[in-house]
Amino acid sequence: MNSEQMNSFEIVFSIEDIDKLNNDEFAHQLSLDINQMILTNFEALVQLLYRIDVSEIKLKTLLKENPDQDAGKIIALLMIERQIQKLKFKKESSQATDIQVNKTNEERW
C-alpha cells in the first residue's frame, strides 16, 4: 500500500463527522483507492477490511448479487457504513455514560 492510499484509508478511521463520511466525493476517491489495491495489493485490502471489521458475509453477498457493479465502490460504501456504525455506537455509549454520571450526581443530593 503506498502512502497516498494509506492516507485515504486512515482518513476513514479518523473522521468523526458522519456527514463527511457520507460525502459522495470522498466515497468516490475511496473506491478508486480500493480498486487500485484490488489490482496491486489484495492481501493488504483484506487486512484493512478485517481491521475496519467489515462483514465478510455481507461483502461476499453484495459482490455476488451485483457482479456488474464496481467492486471498489461496494467495498468503499461498506467501509464507510461500518465506520458510521462505530461513530453512532460511540456517541450512544458516551450519552449513556453521561446519563449514568448525572444520575449518580443527582443521587448524592
Residue frames as qw, qx, qy, qz and C-alpha x, y, z in Angstrom:
[[0.000, 0.892, 0.452, 0.000, 0.00, 0.00, 0.00],
 [0.437, 0.370, -0.042, 0.819, 1.52, 3.30, -0.99],
 [0.172, -0.237, -0.459, 0.839, 1.43, 6.36, 1.26],
 [0.298, -0.050, -0.219, -0.928, -1.28, 8.08, -0.79],
 [0.609, -0.280, -0.660, -0.339, -3.62, 5.09, -0.39],
 [0.463, -0.249, -0.684, 0.506, -2.73, 4.79, 3.27],
 [0.027, 0.064, 0.217, -0.974, -3.73, 8.41, 3.80],
 [0.495, -0.158, -0.411, -0.749, -7.09, 7.80, 2.16],
 [0.664, -0.284, -0.690, -0.056, -7.78, 4.79, 4.35],
 [0.359, -0.168, -0.555, 0.731, -6.52, 6.45, 7.51],
 [0.225, -0.146, -0.048, -0.962, -8.97, 9.26, 6.81],
 [0.626, -0.325, -0.578, -0.410, -11.82, 6.75, 7.14],
 [0.625, -0.307, -0.616, 0.367, -10.58, 5.87, 10.63],
 [0.299, -0.123, -0.302, 0.897, -10.02, 9.47, 11.71],
 [0.230, -0.348, -0.297, -0.859, -13.24, 11.13, 10.54],
 [0.017, -0.239, -0.788, 0.568, -15.56, 11.77, 13.45],
 [0.383, 0.355, 0.102, -0.847, -18.24, 13.59, 11.41],
 [0.568, 0.293, 0.769, -0.015, -20.86, 11.34, 9.81],
 [0.465, 0.822, 0.143, -0.296, -21.69, 13.99, 7.19],
 [0.066, 0.739, -0.593, -0.312, -18.09, 13.96, 5.95],
 [0.377, -0.136, 0.910, 0.107, -18.21, 10.17, 5.63],
 [0.526, 0.543, 0.637, -0.150, -21.43, 10.40, 3.62],
 [0.168, 0.749, -0.249, -0.591, -19.77, 12.72, 1.09],
 [0.877, 0.441, 0.181, -0.065, -20.06, 11.31, -2.47],
 [0.420, 0.804, -0.405, 0.116, -16.68, 12.70, -3.50],
 [0.334, -0.574, 0.713, -0.223, -14.99, 11.03, -0.53],
 [0.833, 0.054, 0.521, -0.177, -16.70, 7.70, -1.34],
 [0.754, 0.655, -0.055, -0.026, -15.61, 8.01, -4.97],
 [0.182, 0.774, -0.583, 0.165, -11.96, 8.64, -4.07],
 [0.550, -0.371, 0.706, -0.247, -12.01, 5.79, -1.58],
 [0.888, 0.283, 0.328, -0.151, -13.46, 3.44, -4.22],
 [0.585, 0.746, -0.312, 0.052, -10.66, 4.40, -6.63],
 [0.116, -0.654, 0.708, -0.241, -8.06, 3.63, -3.95],
 [0.745, -0.112, 0.605, -0.257, -9.73, 0.30, -3.20],
 [0.853, 0.509, 0.057, -0.097, -9.79, -0.65, -6.88],
 [0.335, 0.761, -0.537, 0.144, -6.08, 0.09, -7.04],
 [0.391, -0.463, 0.741, -0.289, -5.50, -2.13, -4.03],
 [0.894, 0.172, 0.336, -0.242, -7.53, -4.93, -5.60],
 [0.758, 0.629, -0.164, 0.053, -5.10, -4.84, -8.52],
 [0.379, 0.683, -0.506, 0.365, -1.85, -4.27, -6.66],
 [0.099, 0.275, -0.786, 0.545, -2.14, -5.42, -3.05],
 [0.639, -0.350, -0.479, -0.490, -5.22, -7.52, -2.43],
 [0.642, -0.232, -0.638, 0.356, -3.82, -9.02, 0.78],
 [0.166, -0.023, -0.329, 0.929, -3.41, -5.56, 2.33],
 [0.429, -0.240, -0.249, -0.835, -7.01, -4.76, 1.37],
 [0.709, -0.319, -0.613, -0.137, -8.26, -7.90, 3.09],
 [0.491, -0.174, -0.542, 0.660, -6.29, -6.98, 6.22],
 [0.070, -0.104, 0.076, -0.989, -7.77, -3.48, 6.12],
 [0.577, -0.308, -0.434, -0.619, -11.29, -4.86, 5.85],
 [0.683, -0.318, -0.622, 0.213, -10.67, -7.04, 8.90],
 [0.317, -0.045, -0.363, 0.875, -9.23, -4.04, 10.74],
 [0.297, -0.153, -0.077, -0.939, -12.32, -1.97, 9.99],
 [0.295, 0.138, 0.871, -0.369, -14.47, -5.01, 10.78],
 [0.539, 0.236, -0.310, -0.747, -16.44, -5.07, 7.54],
 [0.793, 0.014, 0.523, -0.313, -18.77, -8.07, 7.46],
 [0.128, -0.299, 0.837, 0.439, -17.21, -10.69, 5.21],
 [0.308, 0.397, 0.865, -0.001, -20.60, -12.34, 4.63],
 [0.268, 0.820, 0.296, -0.411, -22.24, -9.04, 3.69],
 [0.027, 0.676, -0.483, -0.556, -19.36, -8.15, 1.36],
 [0.195, -0.083, 0.919, 0.332, -19.42, -11.53, -0.42],
 [0.314, 0.577, 0.738, -0.155, -23.21, -11.37, -0.75],
 [0.221, 0.841, 0.069, -0.489, -23.18, -7.86, -2.22],
 [0.029, -0.540, 0.661, 0.521, -20.38, -8.70, -4.64],
 [0.245, 0.120, 0.944, 0.188, -22.18, -11.87, -5.76],
 [0.274, 0.687, 0.633, -0.230, -25.55, -10.12, -6.13],
 [0.239, 0.928, 0.014, -0.285, -24.02, -7.18, -8.05],
 [0.783, -0.073, 0.376, 0.489, -21.43, -8.66, -10.43],
 [0.450, 0.640, 0.304, 0.543, -21.79, -5.73, -12.84],
 [0.241, -0.965, -0.051, -0.086, -21.16, -3.11, -10.14],
 [0.348, 0.690, -0.472, 0.425, -17.79, -1.57, -9.29],
 [0.781, -0.288, -0.498, 0.244, -16.31, -3.74, -6.53],
 [0.374, 0.112, -0.315, 0.865, -14.30, -0.79, -5.20],
 [0.314, -0.382, -0.060, -0.867, -17.47, 1.25, -4.76],
 [0.781, -0.390, -0.422, -0.245, -19.26, -1.60, -2.98],
 [0.714, -0.150, -0.445, 0.519, -16.31, -2.06, -0.62],
 [0.157, 0.251, -0.174, 0.939, -15.95, 1.69, -0.04],
 [0.500, -0.450, -0.180, -0.718, -19.61, 2.02, 0.89],
 [0.830, -0.355, -0.430, 0.019, -19.34, -0.92, 3.31],
 [0.557, 0.017, -0.370, 0.743, -16.24, 0.60, 4.91],
 [0.100, -0.326, 0.052, -0.939, -18.00, 3.94, 5.30],
 [0.681, -0.434, -0.350, -0.474, -21.15, 2.25, 6.62],
 [0.786, -0.254, -0.477, 0.302, -19.12, 0.36, 9.22],
 [0.350, 0.107, -0.292, 0.884, -17.31, 3.50, 10.35],
 [0.351, -0.408, -0.117, -0.835, -20.65, 5.31, 10.69],
 [0.785, -0.402, -0.446, -0.155, -21.94, 2.43, 12.83],
 [0.654, -0.113, -0.431, 0.611, -18.89, 2.75, 15.07],
 [0.082, 0.247, -0.125, 0.957, -19.36, 6.50, 15.42],
 [0.564, -0.448, -0.262, -0.643, -23.05, 6.13, 16.30],
 [0.810, -0.326, -0.473, 0.123, -22.22, 3.46, 18.87],
 [0.485, 0.039, -0.342, 0.804, -19.51, 5.64, 20.36],
 [0.177, -0.351, -0.015, -0.919, -21.93, 8.57, 20.60],
 [0.719, -0.429, -0.360, -0.412, -24.66, 6.43, 22.17],
 [0.767, -0.205, -0.471, 0.385, -22.20, 4.95, 24.66],
 [0.276, 0.170, -0.244, 0.914, -20.95, 8.39, 25.57],
 [0.412, -0.413, -0.129, -0.802, -24.50, 9.65, 26.12],
 [0.807, -0.374, -0.441, -0.121, -25.33, 6.61, 28.25],
 [0.624, -0.070, -0.424, 0.652, -22.22, 7.24, 30.35],
 [0.000, 0.295, -0.095, 0.951, -23.19, 10.91, 30.75],
 [0.627, -0.449, -0.292, -0.566, -26.66, 9.89, 31.91],
 [0.810, -0.280, -0.468, 0.216, -25.17, 7.47, 34.44],
 [0.419, 0.079, -0.317, 0.847, -22.82, 10.16, 35.75],
 [0.253, -0.374, -0.050, -0.891, -25.68, 12.64, 36.06],
 [0.753, -0.422, -0.407, -0.299, -27.84, 10.08, 37.85],
 [0.724, -0.164, -0.458, 0.490, -25.04, 9.34, 40.28],
 [0.194, 0.177, -0.200, 0.944, -24.52, 13.05, 40.96],
 [0.465, -0.419, -0.204, -0.753, -28.25, 13.61, 41.46],
 [0.794, -0.350, -0.495, -0.045, -28.49, 10.66, 43.84],
 [0.500, 0.047, -0.469, 0.727, -25.84, 12.21, 46.07],
 [0.178, -0.244, 0.152, -0.941, -28.21, 15.02, 46.95]]
